Amino acid sequence: MKTMTKAKSATALPLNTILDGDCIEVMNSLPENSIDLIFADPPYNLQLKGDLHRPDNSKVDAVDDEWDQFSSFAAYDKFTRAWLKAARRLLKPNGAIWVIGSYHNVFRMGAELQNQGFWILNDVVWRKSNPMPNFRGKRFTNAHETMIWASKSEGAKYTFNYEALKALNEGVQMRSDWVLPICTGHERLKDENGDKAHPTQKPESLLHRVLVGSTNPGDVVLDPFFGTGTTGAVAKMLGREFIGIEREEAYRKVAEKRLKNTRKFDREALQVSASKRAEPRVPFGQLVERGMLRPGENLYSINGRHKAKVRADGTLIGDDVKGSIHQVGAHLEGAPSCNGWTYWSYKQDGKRVPIDVLRQQIRAEMAERPN
């Protein structure tokens, strides 16, 4: 893994590289409409006043770095406006952005996203299963951070792998509240002195869910506040391309070492459950054209109460109705609609086989064809 001071040219993307420099300047040097997804974890502008101590009087390792300090809300808003403008320029028309923040800054980012024409899709609450306690006892324990997911524009055809996230959640659709732990133990990166390498390192589980849900293998993911490289490490494992921007040399060194030791999953492991809507359409008539079902052959309903005959044009006729596999099924059941692919079966060797098996055979053949 190497660090570059700026993009090589106005047309080439420096893929799988950490770029050294101010994120706004570097983003403005990259080609327009070239990025599929941006994950941004900008400074939170925590506005800390003095040190924070535990009940035993030990000092809390809080975020007090120079990069998180701004002179005023106006200064922070100016910074937010500039980097979001640069980010928007980079996104492809169907690209999307995730921003993460705390109550100190996430509302300001949300307003600016809308001001610039982004279309907010969801806000996701990352609920920390092991948050830092509130030592002063004067407020609620701050146990979550908020992520905003937005497309570049209202009509954009952004990526959302609904079925993959549902599978990741044991068959239940993914909600907008994610219970995940903060970085601890072996995942927490340390510097040469054994201290935290970065005060706000995000867990890989968080980026795994973001990238599985909103990107595909081969997509280009940009992180303009790269830190110790969590976005890059997860992108590399999942077969995505990444670009990181980080101005702090200490963080770049940790990220470079981390990425060097990160391995990409094998090709088969990178595949995720696809949405049924994303699968290629197969007309029922194609089964008839290819001889997989013959005109005059009977189909049987899933409940065994009805049957219909296949016609040469890919329609069915049964009792007093004729039409598509969906229309005939709905009529016979007295239902407003019917999925004919799961409703009808044909007989093979004396057993009933769902016609959807034949559709899946055709889809498998289509997937094997070279592009």
N, C-alpha and C positions, 0 to 999 in steps of 0.2 A: 504494500500500500504506500503510495507516495503522496506528498503534498505539493500542490501547484499554487503559484501566487495569483494566477488569473486564468480565465478560460483561454484555450489555445487559439481560437479564432471565432469569428462571428457565426460560423456555420457548424462547427463541430462541438458536440457535447463531451465534456470530460468525464465520461462515465466511470463509476466506481473509484472516485478520487475525492480527496478532501482538499477544498480550495481555501487558501489562506487570504484573509482580508475582511473588510467590512461587508456585511451581508448585502446591503443595498447596492453598493458599487459592483460587487461580484454578480449579483442577479441581473443587474442592468447590462452586464457584459455578455450574458448568455443569450442564445438565439430565442426569439419570440415564439410562442406557441409550441414549445418543445417538451414540456413536462406533463406527465399524467397525473401525478399526485404530489402535493406538498404537505409535509407534516412539520408544523412549526411550534416550538416550545420556547417562546421569546422570554426576555427578562420580565419578571412579575412586578417590578417596582414596589417591593414590599414596604418601603418607607419605615424601616426599623429605627426605633429611637433607643439607643443604648443597648447594652448586653442583656441577654435573657438567661436566667439561672434556674436550675432545678431546686426542689425543696432542700436538697443537701448542700446547696450553694455552689454546685459545680456548674460550669458554663455550658450552655447549649451551643452546638456547632450550627449556627443559623446562617442564612444567606445574607452575608454582608459584603459581598464582593463589589468592586467598583462598577462592573458591567451591569449590576442590578440597580444602580443609583441614578435617579433623574432629578433635576432641580425643581420640577413642578409637573402638575398634571398636563399642562400645555406642552411641555417639552416631551413628555411620554406620548401624548397624542400625535405630535408631529412625527416622532419616530415611528409609531404604529402606522400612520398614514403612508409614510414613505416606503416601508418594507412591504406592506400589503399591496401597494401600487406596483412595486417591482415584481411581487409574486404573481399578481393577476396577469401581468404582461407575459409571464413565462408559461402559464397554464395553457394546455390545448383547449379548444372549444368545449370538449366534453370532460375536461379535467376537473379536479376537486381539491379542496384544501381542508386539513384538520388543524385547528389551533387549540392549544391547551393553556389553561391559566387558573388562577385562584380568584377569590372575590376582589382582590386588589386591582385586577386588570381585565378580567374576561368580559365584563360588561362594556368596557371601553372598546375592546377588540370587536365585540359583536356589533356595536353600533357602526364602527368603521367598515366592517365587512358589508353591511347593508348600504352604507353611503357609497361604496365603490361599485355596487352592482352585483356582488355575490348573492347567491340564493341559499339561505340557510335551510338545510335538510333536517338536521337534528341537533339538539344539544345532548351530550352524553355525560352522565355523572360517573366519574371514576370514584367509587366508594372504597376507601382504603381499609382493608381488613385489619391492619396493624398500624393505625395512625400514631403520630407523636402526641403524647398527652398535653393538655393545657396546664402548664405549671403554675401560672398565676391565679387560676381559678376565677377569672373575671369574665370569661366568655365561654361559649360552647367549644368543645374540642373540635378543631378543624379537621374533619375526617374525610374530606372529598376535594377533588378538583373537577373542573368542568371543561369538556372538550366541545368545540363547535365544528360540525361537519357541514361544509357548504360547497355547492357547485359553482362554476364560473358564472353561470347565468341561469335564469329561471327555466329555460327550455332545454338545458344541456342533458345529454344522455350519459350521465355519470355511471360508473361501475358500482354495482351493489350485488355482492354474492350472497343473496338471502339464504339459499339452501345450505351453503357452506357454513354460515354462522349458526344456522339452525342445527346442523349436525354437530358443530362444536359445542352446542348447548344441550346435548343429549336429546335432540329431536324436538325441542321447544324453541319457538321463535325468539331470537335475541332481543332482549329489552334494552332500554336506554340507560339503565343503571348497572354498572359493571363492578362487581366486587372482586378486587384483585389486591394483592399485597404490595407494599412499597419495596424498594430494593433493600435486601438484607443479606447477611451471610455471604456465600460464595459469589453471588451476583453483584454485590456492591464492590465496585472497582476501587483500588487503593493506589495512592501515589508512592513515591520512593520512601517516604517517611512513615508509611503505614496509615496515613489519614485518608479520608474520603477524597477520591480524585475529583469528584464534582458534587456540589451540594444538592442538586436537583436531578440526579440521574433517574431516568424513568425505567420501570421494569420491562423486560423483554415481552412478558405476557401481554402488556398493554399494546405494544407495537405489533405483536403477532395478530391480535384481534383486528386492529385497524387495517393492516395490510392484507390479511386474508379476506376481509370483508369488502374492501374498496379498491383493490388492484388485482391484476392478473400477472402470471409469470411473464417476464420480459418488459413490463412497464417500468418507466423511469420515475423514481421517487426522489424528491429534493427535500433536504432538511437544511434550512438556512441558519439554524442555531444548533449545530451538530453536537457540541459538547463532547462527551466520551464515546459517541458513535452508536447508541442503541438502535437508531433508525437504520443505519447502514448495516449493522450486524444482522438484524432481523431480515432486512431486504435481501442480503446476500444469501442467507439460509433458505429463503423462500423463492429464490430464483428471480428476484427483481433487480433492476439496475438502480444504482443510487448515486447521488451527488451530495456531498456535505460541504457546508461552508462554516468555518470556525476561525476566529481571529486570535484566540488564545493558544499560544504554543504548547502550554502544558496539557491542555485538553487534547490537542491534535496528537501529541505523542502517545497518550493513553489510547486514543481511538485507533491509531495506526497499528499498535501492538494487538489490540483486540481484534481488529478486522483481519489481520494476518493469521490469527489463530481460529478464525471462523470458517466453517466448511458449509458448502451448499448442499441441501438435501438432494437425494437422487431424483431423477426425472419423474418416476412413478409417484414418489411421495409428495411432489409438488402439486399433483392434481387434486382438486377439491370438488365437492358436490355442486353440480351446475343447476341453475334454475331451469325448470321445465320449459319456461317461456323462451329460454335461450337455445334450447335444442332445435335442430333443423325440423321444419315442418314436413310431414310425410302425408300426402293425401291418401285416403282409404282406397281410391281408385288405382293407386300404384300397386297395391297388393294384388288387384285383379289383373292389371296389365302384365305383371311379372309371373302370373300363374301360381302365386302363393295361395290364392283362393280362386275358385272357379265359378263362373256364372252358373246359377242354378243350385249352388251349394247352400246348405242351411246353416244359419248362425243361431245360437241359443243364448237366451238372456242369463245373466248371472244367477238369478233366482230360479231358473228352470221353468218358469211359467209361460214364456213366450219364445217364438222362433220367427225368423224372417229369412227370405231367400235373397241371395246375392244376384244383382243384375250386372250386365256387361258394362254399364257406364259407371259402376262404382256406387250405385244407390242400392237400397234394400226395398223389398216389398213384403209386407206382412199383414194378414187379415185385411183391414180396410184402409191401410195407410202405405204410402211409399215416400221415400226421401232419403236423406243422408243417414248414416249410422246413428247420429245424435238425434235427429228429428224423429226417426221411427222409435227409438228407445224411449224418448220422452213421451210420445203419444201413447205407447203401449202401457207405460207406467202412470199415465195421467199426471206427469210432472212438468214443471215449467222448462226444465232443461235436463240434459243427460249427457254424460261423457261416454260416447259410444265405444271408445277404445277399452274402457274397463268394464263396460256393460255386456258386450258381446263376446262369445267364445265359438270356436269351431271344433269339430270332432277329428281327433287324430288317434288312430289305433284304439278306438273305443273310448278315449278319454277326451274331456273337454279342455281346450287350451285357449286362454285369452288371446284375442286378436292383437293385443298390444305387444305380444311376444314377437309377432312378425314385424311390427313397426320398429321395435328395438333392433331387430336384425338389420334392417335397412339403415338405421342410424349408425350402427356400428360399422357398416361398410363405408358409409359416407365419411366417418371419422378417420378411417384408414387410408383414404385416398390422399395422394400428395397434393399440396396446394399449388 
